[in-house]
Amino acid sequence: MSIEKDQVCVLIPTLNEAPTIGGLINEFISLGFRNVLVIDGHSSDATRKIASQAGARVITQEGRGKGNAIIEAFALIDEPYLLMIDGDGTYSPDDAERMLEPLATGSAHVIGNRLTDENRSAFSRLNYAGNQILNRLFKLAHGRFLNDILSGYRAFTRESVRQMRLKESGFGIETEISAEAVRNNMEIFIVPIKYGQRSGTPTKLNPFHDGLKITTTIYKLAKMSNPLFYFGLIGVIIMIAGFLSGAYVLLEWLRSVEHIPLTILTVLLIVIGFQIFMFGVISDMLLAFHRELVNEIHEARREGRK
């Protein structure tokens, strides 16, 4: 089975990408991808004009932020397959067919992996190290190592897009897409891709500010996919605070100094921390039961179609 290019919508979210957007669209059209949708985040340059002249369908998003742009665009796409790519020229249209191939063999979501040895020179040391840390943090919180959770080059089936419940408005959207794919137990395929340095327009990412936001997003999204990690971390931190307080109370008691209010606080911290941790354990058990039930329902549906 092969995917016809007319079945694919190429989605390009943009914000002030005038130097690169025209060439990017021309490359896709020359490769046979005629359904190109540009969703623009209120660019102040000629991005929309250039994209329209190059042959793309251009829509200005209603909200602000990359996440809102992608969420709005997902609701507009009717083609069976979707290929999403950033408009800054760092990703290559030549990888498009390799990105789409796994969808034809049953995968629901494909991630283009930038973090290969061949692309190492395209990253600063800080950005490369930050990406690796975030990928490992994602594995700890969500249980899957996806190589490059921040990749802007992805392919989807229409059904997989419909299953996602996306809310992130900014650059955390790629993280949320990755988390939703894991939460819905989608078959995810990783494809090594070419990645170049950004040229023509300055980067919109701040390594520290956006890195902190993405870290927060990874943790926040774990509430639904890994409640033991989410609530367990809170519980452990509270219990540690209780034990540290308790150690101080014990040392003071050995010196014949009593701290009754602090003793009460210590007990409360340990008890509350333990209760929150156990809530995470129970939630994790319920989630495992829910996933098993959903898998059985899907399996029964498959058997019914045969």
Secondary structure, 3 states (H helix, E strand, C coil): CCCCHHHEEEEEEECCCHHHHHHHHHHHHHCCCCCEEEEECCCCCCHHHHHHHHCCEEEECCCCCHHHHHHHHHCCCCCCEEEECCCCCCECHHHHHHHHHHHHCCCCEEEEECCCHHHHHHCCHHHHHHHHHHHHHHHHHHCCCCCCCCCCCEEEEHHHHHHCCCCCCCCCHHHHHHHHHHHCCCCEEEEECCECCCCCCCCCCCHHHHHHHHHHHHHHHHHHHCHHHHHHHHHHHHHHHHHHHHHHHHHHHHCCCCCHHHHHHHHHHHHHHHHHHHHHHHHHHHHHHHHHHHHHHHHHHHHHHC
